[in-house]
Amino acid sequence: MKLTNVHSLTFKKTTEESSNYDHLEKMSISALLKNINAEDQTVPKAVEKVLPQIETLAKEVAEKIKDGGRLFYIGAGTSGRLGIVDASECPPTFGVPHGLVIGLIAGGDSAIRKAVEFAEDSKDQGWEDLLSHHVSEKDIVIGIAASGTTPYVIGALEKCNENNIATGCITCNDGSPLALTAKLPVVVVVGPEFVTGSTRMKAGTAQKLVLNMISTAAMIKYGRVKGNKMVDMQLSNNKLVDRGTRMIMDELEIKEDEAEYLLQKHGSVRKAIDAYHERN
């Protein structure tokens, strides 16, 4: 039986409404870009309207991480990929362990690059994927689905609710089954897409903005930023080594060679600065 089939018919799915533009194939490249850009400019305003919802969810995420829990993102298609991108960027940006923020996608890792047919239609697989990571009451799970009707995501959050695991969501349809399932929903209504139903566009942009806000706010509250600097970033390339060296130079008012020596010796900006202060 398909999940929430009856309820899916009782709410207005604005992400599937017909585009405000027609005859796209007759537009020039210039007109296409202008019109896409005009639609894109509406997204931050839609996000602004739900800042209180985002704040509530971000606070819960920050508390869970502070108390030793983990943040899970779970989604399908574009939504799943966006969650994985955000999760994968937390360790290099903030120096946290790879298992602190985890992104799961319907169809498994192969679905990151290539769509897996009907993977999102399983009501049970999302929960199974969470169990493979030993999800517990210490954690929080955020379901991501533009439509708000993805069985893989909804089924996972339903099981989380049954097991007293905190749940949030990021969706773009008000009154959707996902929004009604998550305890801490974030509903960014961006309206019809430029290409009808192509939620990788405005909906995807909205989800990316919200993910940035949640993870960044949580990591700052977790103590992974000092001032406005990424003092715990991983030194994974020359660009980041140069950035870290400049941070140390600015903070300690020392020359480049000494700053780079400290950075290479101690492995992070924070540790280098702390060691310098201890020595002096």
N, C-alpha and C positions, 0 to 999 in steps of 0.2 A: 504494500500500500504506500502511495506517495505521501510524504510528510506534509502536514499543514495544507493539504490541497484545498480544503473548504475555506480555511481562513485566508488563503492567498487570493481568493476571489472577492474578499470583503474589504480590502483596503486598496487605495489608489497607488499604484506603483509608478511614481513619477519618472523613474529612471528608464521606463519603457515607453513613455509618451513620445509622440512624433516630434521630431526636431522642429525648432523654430525657423529652420531654413529648408528650402526645397530646391530641386534641380541642381544639386551640388556638382554634378558632372559637367554642367554648363558654365560653372564659375571659373574665372582665371585663377592661377596660383595666388596672385595678389589678393583677390577677393576671399579665397578660401582661408588664407592665413589671417587676414583682417577679421573675418567673422569668427574663426576659432579663438583668436586672441580676445575678442569681445566677450565670448562666452567664458573663457578662462578667468577673466577679471571678476566674474560674479562669485567665484569659488571662495576666496578669502572672506568675503562678506557673509557667505553662508556659514562658514566656520565661526566667524565672530558671534553669530547669533546663538551658538551653542557652547560658548566658553564656560558657562556654569556647569554643564554636563561634563565637559572635558576636565575641568578642575576637580570635580568629584571623583572621576575615574583616576586621574593622575595622582591624587592624594592617596587613594587606596593602593595603587601600584607602588608608590614611594614607601608606604608603611609596610607592605608585604616584603619588599626587598630589604628594608632596614631590619626587619625581624627575621631575616634569613630565608625568606621565600624566593620564588622565581616568578618571572613573567613569561607567560606563553601567549603567542599569537597563533591563531588557527584560521585558515581560510582556504579558498579554492580559486584557481585561475589567477587573474590579476591581483585580487585581494590577498591570496596566499603568498604570492611573490613579493608583494609590498611588505608583508609582515616579515618574511625571511630577510629582505634587504635591511629593514630596520634592526632586526635581531643581530644580523651578521656585522653591522657597523658599530655595535656597542663595545665589543672588546677592543678593537683598534683605537676607537675614539676616546674611550673612558678607562681602558686598562682593566676591565672586569673580566672574570672567567667566561669562557664560551658557553657554559651551561647556565648562566644567570638569566639570559633572555633567549628564548627558544622559539623559532618560527616553524610551524607545521603546515604542510600543504596537502590537499587531497590528491592522492595518486603518488605521494612520496617524492623523493628528490628528483626523479626523472621528469616530474611535472613542472619543475622550475623552468626548464628549457622548452618542453614540448607538452602540449595539452594531452591529458590522459582521459579518454572518453568515459563519461558517466561516473568518474571517480567521485564527483561532488554529490552524487545522488544516494550514497550510502549513509543511512542514519546512524549506523553503529561504528563505522571506521574511525571517525574523529575521536571518539572516546578510547578506542583501542590504541590509536596513535599516542594519545596522552598517557595512557597506562604504560606504554613502552618506555616512557620517561619517568615513571613512578610519580605522577602528579599527586599532590596531597593538599590538605587543608591549609598548609603554609603558603601555597602558591596562589596566583591569580591568572585566569584564562580570559583572553580577549578574543572574541570571535569577530572576524572581518568579512563582510559580505555586502556589496553595494545593494543588491536586490533585497537582502534581508530574508531570503527564503531558502537558502542553501541547506539541504538536509545534513550534509557532513558537519557543518558548523553548528546548526541548531541542536542536532542530536548530541553533540559533544557538550554543549552548554547545559542542556537538560540534565545530563548525567552529572555534570559538575555541581549543579544546584542540588541534586539528590544527595550528593556526597559532601555537602557543606564546603565546597570550593568556590571562592569568590569569582564572579563572572562579570565581564563587561563586553561591550560590542562597539563596532564602528560600522554604521550602515547609512544609506542615503534615502531610505523610504520610511516615512513616519507611519507608525502603526503596524509595522511588519512583524512577522512571527519572531524574528531574531531580536528586534527591539523589545518585544514583550517578554522574551525569555531571559535576556540578560538582566542581572540585578542593577548594573550600572551602564545603561545604554548611552551612546553618543550617536545622535541622528542628525546628519548634515544633509539637508534637502537642497540639492543643487539643480534640480529640475531636469528637463529633457537634455539629452546629449546632442552635440552638433551632428554626429552621425547617429541616427536613432538607435538606442539600445547599446551603444558602444561605451560601456561604463569604465573602460580603461582611460577615458578622457577626463571629464570633470569629476566624476565620482572617484576615479583613481587618484586624481590630484588632491581632492579633499581628504581622502584616506591617508595619503602620504603626509599632508600637513598635520593632521591630527596625530599620526604616529610620531612624527618629529617632536611635537609638543609633549606628548606623554613620556617618551623615553628620555628626552633631554631634561625635562623638569625632574623626573625621578632620579636621574643620575646626578644632577646638581645637588638634590637633597640627600643623596647617598654619599656626598662629599667628594665627588669625582671631578669637580671644577674648583679652581681657586681664582678669585677675582673674576676674570672672564676667560681664563686660559684652561686648555685641556692638559693639565699637568701630569696626568696618568696615561696619556696616549702611548701606544706601542710604537717603537722606533723601527718601523717596517720598511722604510725607504729613505733615500737621501733627503727628499723634501721635508720629511718629518724630523729628521735629525737636524736640519738647518733651522726649522721652526723652533724646535726645542732649545737649540743653542741660543737663538735670539731671545726666547723667554727668559732663560737664565741670565743672559747679559743684562736685560732690562731690569729684572728683579734684584739682582745682586750688584749691578753696576760694575761689572768686571769685563775684561777683554775677551774677545772671541775664542782665542786658543784655550784659555783657562775654562771658559764655559763649556766648550766642546769636550775638553778632557773630563770635566766633572760629569757631563751627561753620559759619555761612553763608559765611564767607570761605574756609575751607579744605576744606569739603565732607564731612568725616567727623570723628568723635570722635577717632580716633587722630591724624590730621593736625593737628587743632586743638591737642591736648595737646602733641604734639611741637613744634609751632611756638611755643607758649607757653614751653616749657622752653628752646628755643634762644634766644628773645628775652630770657629772664630768667636 
